[in-house]
């Protein structure tokens, strides 16, 4: 849950900066940093692991940008080159690590199930799950990062050139954000693993993006979706006895799917409705224009002649005519013939003007 | 030594923007070549030239948004970095993501972020100022409209309002009249005319050659090299137009 909230909060900025793949890259290549840190200190101490991960994360971002700027490569290709390379080195090192407690399975899929058993002792008093403490502090760090630098993050995400011209250094903000991504990825790594971290970074934020026009609301919604996915995923996993991390990520996908379909304004259904409404509106104007042309030739028209002339089915023609009658764009003559009204004329004018 | 005495008076009269030997290259491709240029104060200045002539690059180079290969730019006699508050930039409309979750008022308020500096938060004062500037461009009814739902002309006016909020002495604008409706063009020009009367300097990349002599009193003609710079009557000549627009053809043919 804390992982989800952590990832989702900064995820909002990743989505807006179109950096989804960059966060995927970082969350993979932190492995290299983690492994090297584990080798160096000989254990999984939190601080060195985070430092190693962050360094690897920064290395990833810098290498990607180096390739992107100096070669002819696009950003996605640069990412595709850099992170598998770093991740692969990490994997090689992991398989060499006979004496260190870290293995490939653990790395890829995480092991959230065992996290609570890794308890922390302060003066031999059990003060609770270690990862709870780590994640809690990270949550505070992430929240204060966003709260303190909200204005700077916003301006450099929306319009970096403005940020540069007024001296607010978007490059610095960019690297700070990447450091937070790497730190979060390292911490989330233990629980959900390299592959699923991205689901928590991007999916809740993308869902929130479809629901709101305000950045602050987007961040709050994103965090809520992250938490909802985590809780429901956890319950689901317990219920049917499957991987917790896996079902959390699946839930995140499901929540996004629901939003994508049902969101007001930007959802599939409302968009589909809007388009079909516009189509229908257009057909009404086509009908009115057709009537106008026919009147110039002094022909009488009714629903069936319209269907014939416009290539519509008689049912559809009736439907459009009924709508036009209802809206008083046309009126019915004595012999069942249709005539254009003034408001019908206006409607045509409004469309063609 | 005699120079020094009159120099004091001249200090207030330093050119808003002075460009010396400016060259900008993208990789090995020159975008601007050895430009020497002084912008006069209190004028409406058009930058014209064909596509790829370096018009946008010139104003970006002034603000250090693109790396300068050679040369020097000064704003009121000092480097841009110490004069940021005197300059506002209106980028091309296509340069930002209009789907960004924010409203018109918020975008205008961003113009004040530079003045606020690091870590200081926007407050009711900056809100009021932003609202005021939005009203100046005739968009007071659109304050909470998500920016993607504004028309192209309205979006451009939001950018102009943002520049107004910065309260600068120099406005650097990249094609603010490109693809806007008649109302927007009129609104923007009348605002700029008022600003000019107050002694501000307006530099605008402009694409419509028909309206250059109508709207501007100074023109910079650019074709990677500087073809000419000065009052419209002296510089905006057929001869110079031919040079500006034909040279480019020769380059692309060669």
Interface residues (C-beta under 8 A of the other chain):
Chain A: X16 X148 X149 X150 X151 X152 X154 X155 X157 X158 X159 X161 X162 X163 X164 X165 X166 X167 X168 X209 X212 X213 X214 X215 X217 X218
Chain B: X60 X63 X64 X65 X81 X84 X87 X89 X91 X95 X96 X97 X100 X101 X102 X103 X107 X110 X111 X113 X114 X115 X116 X118 X119 X121 X122 X146 X162 X166
